[in-house]
Amino acid sequence: VATPPVAHGVAPNFVILIADDLGWNDLGAYGNRQVHTPNIDRLAASGLRFDNAFLTTSSCSASRASILTGKYPHSNGLVHLHQPLSRKETTLGLLLREGGYHTEAVGKWGLGGEVKGQFSSNIEEKTGSSTERWIERLQQRPKDKPFFFWLASRDPHPPHRPDKDSVAYRYNPDKLEIPAGLVNGPGTRREFAQYYREITRFDRDVGLVVAELEAQGVLDNTLLIVMSDNGRPFPGAKENLYDDGIKTPFILYWPQAIRQPGTRGQLISMVDIAPTLLDLAGLPIPAEMQGYSFAGLLARPDGKIRDYIYAERNWHGLNYHERAIRSLDYLYKENQ
């Protein structure tokens, strides 16, 4: 039962920083030497980098609904892009709020209006990077409660439009190496230069959040998760069930609890996030959640919680019915 730790003010805080269309290996921490992501790289170096973290689908709305409900798309009912998540579903925003937390979603939402009220506050942004109010909301949170913030950026989702909030860092299209399997032409190079630039803007915003939490004196007891909702917006990635579509960067930073930084190679699914945060908060995990808590992996490099991850592809502009199961070594995908 979580009431005692919450009541005594020692419950951990949680912040999920989720990018939109960020490929799993398009960060410096994952070996990409072209992209400039110093803030995220520092978090990875001082925290845990998971190398086999998988989403339940490679489509924005359904992926995010899985994360917040701990259930697969076909189970929570949100299988289509832009479909609302039903009010019958229970999100982390509600479960943590009922456990004594202040819960807030700020930025891109994409899950419709039916469950917005499950959070203590839900501020949907639809302009620029959608991160404009992240710091303001962190500053205005109630100071007498532990907190959960769902900070959702719109970067690096296309179309990529330079605006007044663009970062100063520039990428030269002519000097970029294009991933194998893509047309290495001027159009692709321009697109990657703009894509990387918005990844750098996301990295900047992550750094601003870290600095704000540190200034507030709450960084040590805050678990930060940096991740993406689906793969990069290029052929063979987003909307697909191959690794470039469903694998996500997944970095955990928590100074108070992660004393031995490193990497984790175990399989985890994003349906595992909700039960993990509830577990860490000392709150009961609902029986209908389909994930497993990976809290034990924070201290056990050789631990394991699953042998397989599962993913699905439904509607995203076109109708599909694909299912996938993946072990550490193999991917089996079925198209129906």
C-alpha positions as CSV (number, residue, x, y, z in Angstrom):
1,V,0.0,0.0,0.0
2,A,1.4,3.4,-1.0
3,T,-0.3,5.6,1.5
4,P,2.6,5.6,4.1
5,P,5.4,6.6,1.7
6,V,3.3,9.2,-0.1
7,A,2.1,10.6,3.2
8,H,5.7,11.0,4.4
9,G,6.8,12.7,1.3
10,V,9.4,10.0,0.2
11,A,7.6,8.6,-2.8
12,P,9.6,8.9,-6.0
13,N,8.6,11.4,-8.7
14,F,8.2,10.3,-12.3
15,V,8.8,12.2,-15.5
16,I,8.4,10.6,-18.9
17,L,9.9,12.6,-21.8
18,I,8.5,11.2,-25.0
19,A,9.6,12.2,-28.5
20,D,7.4,11.8,-31.6
21,D,9.0,9.7,-34.4
22,L,12.5,9.4,-32.9
23,G,14.3,6.3,-34.1
24,W,15.8,4.1,-31.5
25,N,19.4,4.5,-32.7
26,D,19.2,8.2,-33.6
27,L,20.8,9.4,-30.4
28,G,24.5,9.7,-29.6
29,A,24.0,7.4,-26.6
30,Y,23.0,4.6,-29.1
31,G,25.9,5.1,-31.3
32,N,24.8,7.7,-33.8
33,R,27.8,9.9,-34.2
34,Q,26.1,12.5,-36.5
35,V,23.3,13.6,-34.2
36,H,24.0,16.2,-31.5
37,T,22.2,15.0,-28.3
38,P,24.5,16.0,-25.4
39,N,21.8,16.2,-22.7
40,I,20.3,12.8,-23.4
41,D,23.7,11.3,-23.7
42,R,24.7,12.5,-20.3
43,L,21.5,11.0,-18.8
44,A,22.4,7.7,-20.4
45,A,26.0,7.8,-19.1
46,S,24.8,8.4,-15.6
47,G,21.8,6.2,-15.7
48,L,20.6,3.1,-17.6
49,R,20.4,2.6,-21.3
50,F,18.1,-0.2,-22.4
51,D,19.0,-1.7,-25.7
52,N,16.0,-4.0,-26.3
53,A,13.0,-1.9,-25.4
54,F,10.0,-2.4,-27.7
55,L,6.7,-0.6,-28.3
56,T,3.4,-2.4,-28.8
57,T,2.9,-0.7,-32.2
58,S,4.5,1.8,-34.4
59,S,1.7,4.3,-34.5
60,C,1.5,7.4,-32.3
61,S,-1.9,7.3,-30.6
62,A,-2.0,3.5,-30.1
63,S,1.5,3.4,-28.8
64,R,1.0,6.2,-26.3
65,A,-2.3,4.6,-25.1
66,S,-0.4,1.3,-24.5
67,I,2.2,3.1,-22.4
68,L,-0.4,4.9,-20.2
69,T,-2.7,1.9,-19.7
70,G,-0.2,-1.0,-19.6
71,K,-2.3,-2.8,-22.2
72,Y,-1.9,-3.8,-25.8
73,P,-3.9,-1.8,-28.4
74,H,-6.4,-4.6,-29.1
75,S,-7.1,-4.8,-25.4
76,N,-7.5,-1.1,-24.6
77,G,-9.4,-0.5,-27.8
78,L,-7.3,2.2,-29.3
79,V,-6.0,0.5,-32.5
80,H,-6.4,3.4,-34.9
81,L,-4.5,6.6,-35.3
82,H,-6.4,9.6,-33.8
83,Q,-8.9,7.3,-32.2
84,P,-9.9,8.4,-28.7
85,L,-9.0,6.2,-25.7
86,S,-12.2,5.1,-24.1
87,R,-13.2,6.6,-20.7
88,K,-13.6,3.0,-19.6
89,E,-9.9,2.6,-19.7
90,T,-7.7,3.6,-16.7
91,T,-4.5,5.5,-17.2
92,L,-1.4,6.1,-15.1
93,G,-2.7,9.7,-14.7
94,L,-5.6,8.4,-12.7
95,L,-4.0,5.5,-10.8
96,L,-1.1,7.7,-9.6
97,R,-3.4,10.6,-8.8
98,E,-5.6,8.3,-6.7
99,G,-2.4,7.2,-4.9
100,G,-1.6,10.7,-3.8
101,Y,0.4,12.1,-6.8
102,H,-0.1,15.2,-8.8
103,T,-0.3,14.0,-12.4
104,E,0.0,16.2,-15.4
105,A,0.2,15.8,-19.2
106,V,1.8,18.7,-21.1
107,G,2.4,18.9,-24.8
108,K,1.2,16.6,-27.6
109,W,-1.7,14.5,-26.5
110,G,-3.3,12.5,-29.4
111,L,-5.6,10.3,-27.2
112,G,-8.8,12.2,-27.5
113,G,-10.8,13.9,-24.8
114,E,-12.4,11.0,-22.9
115,V,-9.5,10.3,-20.5
116,K,-8.0,13.8,-20.3
117,G,-9.7,14.4,-16.9
118,Q,-7.9,11.4,-15.4
119,F,-4.9,13.6,-14.9
120,S,-4.8,16.4,-12.3
121,S,-4.0,18.7,-15.2
122,N,-3.9,18.1,-19.0
123,I,-2.5,20.8,-21.2
124,E,-2.6,19.9,-24.9
125,E,-0.3,21.9,-27.2
126,K,-0.5,21.8,-31.0
127,T,2.2,24.3,-32.1
128,G,5.9,24.1,-32.7
129,S,7.6,21.4,-30.5
130,S,4.6,21.5,-28.1
131,T,7.1,21.8,-25.3
132,E,6.6,25.5,-24.7
133,R,4.9,25.1,-21.3
134,W,7.0,22.2,-19.8
135,I,9.1,24.3,-17.5
136,E,6.2,26.6,-16.5
137,R,4.1,23.7,-15.4
138,L,6.9,22.1,-13.5
139,Q,7.3,25.3,-11.6
140,Q,3.6,25.6,-10.9
141,R,3.1,22.1,-9.6
142,P,1.8,21.6,-6.1
143,K,4.9,21.3,-3.8
144,D,3.2,19.1,-1.2
145,K,2.8,16.0,-3.4
146,P,5.0,13.6,-5.4
147,F,4.4,14.1,-9.1
148,F,4.1,12.3,-12.4
149,F,4.6,14.4,-15.6
150,W,3.9,13.1,-19.1
151,L,6.0,15.6,-21.1
152,A,5.2,14.9,-24.8
153,S,7.2,16.7,-27.5
154,R,6.1,16.9,-31.2
155,D,9.7,16.7,-32.3
156,P,11.0,15.2,-34.6
157,H,7.7,14.5,-36.3
158,P,7.4,15.8,-39.9
159,P,6.8,18.2,-41.5
160,H,10.0,19.9,-40.3
161,R,9.5,23.6,-40.4
162,P,12.3,25.9,-39.0
163,D,10.7,28.5,-36.7
164,K,11.7,31.0,-34.0
165,D,12.2,28.2,-31.6
166,S,14.7,26.3,-33.7
167,V,18.0,25.4,-32.2
168,A,21.2,27.0,-33.4
169,Y,22.9,23.7,-34.2
170,R,23.0,23.1,-37.9
171,Y,23.4,19.9,-40.0
172,N,25.0,20.0,-43.4
173,P,23.0,17.7,-45.7
174,D,26.0,17.0,-47.9
175,K,28.0,15.5,-45.0
176,L,25.4,13.2,-43.6
177,E,25.6,9.4,-43.9
178,I,22.3,8.0,-44.8
179,P,21.2,4.7,-43.3
180,A,21.4,1.6,-45.5
181,G,18.3,0.8,-47.4
182,L,17.3,4.4,-48.1
183,V,17.8,6.4,-51.3
184,N,21.0,8.4,-50.8
185,G,19.8,11.5,-52.7
186,P,19.5,15.2,-52.0
187,G,15.9,15.0,-50.8
188,T,16.7,12.3,-48.3
189,R,19.7,14.3,-47.1
190,R,17.7,17.4,-46.6
191,E,15.0,15.5,-44.7
192,F,17.6,13.9,-42.4
193,A,19.2,17.3,-41.7
194,Q,15.9,18.6,-40.6
195,Y,15.0,15.5,-38.7
196,Y,18.3,15.6,-36.8
197,R,17.8,19.3,-36.0
198,E,14.5,18.5,-34.3
199,I,16.1,15.7,-32.4
200,T,18.6,18.2,-31.1
201,R,15.7,20.5,-30.1
202,F,14.1,17.6,-28.2
203,D,17.5,17.1,-26.5
204,R,17.6,20.8,-25.6
205,D,14.2,20.5,-24.0
206,V,15.2,17.4,-22.0
207,G,18.2,19.4,-20.7
208,L,15.9,22.3,-19.6
209,V,13.7,19.8,-17.7
210,V,16.7,18.3,-15.9
211,A,18.0,21.8,-15.0
212,E,14.6,22.8,-13.6
213,L,14.2,19.7,-11.5
214,E,17.8,20.2,-10.2
215,A,17.0,23.9,-9.4
216,Q,13.9,22.7,-7.4
217,G,16.0,20.2,-5.5
218,V,13.9,17.2,-6.6
219,L,16.1,15.7,-9.2
220,D,17.7,13.1,-7.0
221,N,14.4,11.5,-6.2
222,T,12.9,11.7,-9.7
223,L,12.9,8.9,-12.2
224,L,13.3,10.4,-15.7
225,I,12.5,8.2,-18.7
226,V,13.5,9.3,-22.2
227,M,11.8,7.4,-25.0
228,S,9.9,7.6,-28.3
229,D,6.5,6.6,-29.4
230,N,7.5,4.9,-32.7
231,G,10.4,4.7,-35.2
232,R,11.8,7.4,-37.4
233,P,9.5,8.7,-40.2
234,F,11.3,7.0,-43.0
235,P,10.6,3.8,-45.1
236,G,10.9,0.6,-43.2
237,A,10.6,2.3,-39.8
238,K,7.5,4.1,-38.6
239,E,4.3,2.1,-39.0
240,N,6.2,-1.2,-39.5
241,L,6.8,-4.1,-37.1
242,Y,10.5,-4.4,-37.8
243,D,13.0,-3.2,-35.2
244,D,13.3,0.3,-36.8
245,G,9.6,0.7,-36.3
246,I,8.9,-0.7,-32.8
247,K,12.3,-0.5,-31.0
248,T,12.6,2.7,-28.9
249,P,15.4,4.4,-27.2
250,F,14.8,3.9,-23.5
251,I,17.0,5.8,-21.0
252,L,16.4,5.8,-17.2
253,Y,18.0,8.4,-15.0
254,W,17.4,8.4,-11.2
255,P,20.4,9.6,-9.1
256,Q,19.0,8.3,-5.8
257,A,18.3,4.8,-7.0
258,I,20.6,4.1,-9.9
259,R,24.0,3.9,-8.3
260,Q,25.7,1.7,-11.0
261,P,25.2,3.2,-14.4
262,G,25.3,0.9,-17.4
263,T,23.3,-0.9,-20.1
264,R,20.5,-3.4,-20.0
265,G,20.1,-6.0,-22.7
266,Q,16.9,-7.6,-21.5
267,L,13.7,-7.5,-23.4
268,I,11.1,-5.1,-22.1
269,S,7.9,-3.9,-23.6
270,M,6.3,-0.5,-23.1
271,V,3.3,-2.2,-21.5
272,D,5.8,-2.7,-18.7
273,I,6.1,1.0,-17.8
274,A,2.8,1.4,-16.1
275,P,3.1,-1.6,-13.7
276,T,6.7,-0.5,-13.0
277,L,5.9,3.0,-11.9
278,L,3.0,1.7,-9.8
279,D,5.3,-0.8,-8.2
280,L,8.0,1.9,-7.5
281,A,5.2,4.1,-6.0
282,G,4.1,1.3,-3.7
283,L,0.7,1.2,-5.4
284,P,-1.3,-1.9,-6.4
285,I,-1.0,-3.1,-10.0
286,P,-4.4,-3.7,-11.6
287,A,-4.9,-7.3,-12.7
288,E,-6.0,-6.2,-16.2
289,M,-2.6,-4.7,-16.9
290,Q,-0.7,-6.9,-19.4
291,G,2.9,-5.8,-18.6
292,Y,5.4,-6.7,-15.9
293,S,7.2,-4.5,-13.5
294,F,10.9,-4.2,-14.4
295,A,11.8,-2.4,-11.2
296,G,14.1,-5.2,-10.2
297,L,16.2,-4.6,-13.3
298,L,17.4,-1.3,-12.0
299,A,19.7,-3.0,-9.6
300,R,20.1,-6.4,-11.3
301,P,22.0,-6.3,-14.6
302,D,21.3,-10.0,-15.2
303,G,17.6,-10.0,-14.3
304,K,14.9,-11.0,-16.8
305,I,11.2,-10.3,-16.9
306,R,10.1,-11.7,-20.3
307,D,11.2,-14.0,-23.1
308,Y,9.2,-12.3,-25.8
309,I,7.7,-8.9,-26.7
310,Y,4.5,-8.6,-28.8
311,A,3.5,-5.9,-31.3
312,E,0.7,-5.2,-33.7
313,R,-0.1,-3.1,-36.7
314,N,-3.6,-1.9,-37.4
315,W,-4.8,1.3,-39.0
316,H,-2.5,4.2,-39.8
317,G,-3.8,5.8,-43.0
318,L,-4.4,2.3,-44.4
319,N,-5.9,-0.8,-43.0
320,Y,-3.5,-3.5,-41.8
321,H,-3.7,-6.6,-39.7
322,E,-0.2,-7.7,-38.7
323,R,1.1,-9.3,-35.6
324,A,4.7,-9.8,-34.4
325,I,6.5,-11.7,-31.7
326,R,10.1,-11.1,-31.0
327,S,12.7,-12.8,-28.8
328,L,16.2,-11.5,-28.3
329,D,17.4,-13.3,-31.4
330,Y,14.4,-13.6,-33.7
331,L,11.4,-11.8,-35.1
332,Y,8.3,-13.6,-36.4
333,K,5.8,-11.4,-38.2
334,E,2.5,-12.5,-39.7
335,N,0.5,-10.5,-42.2
336,Q,-3.2,-11.3,-42.4
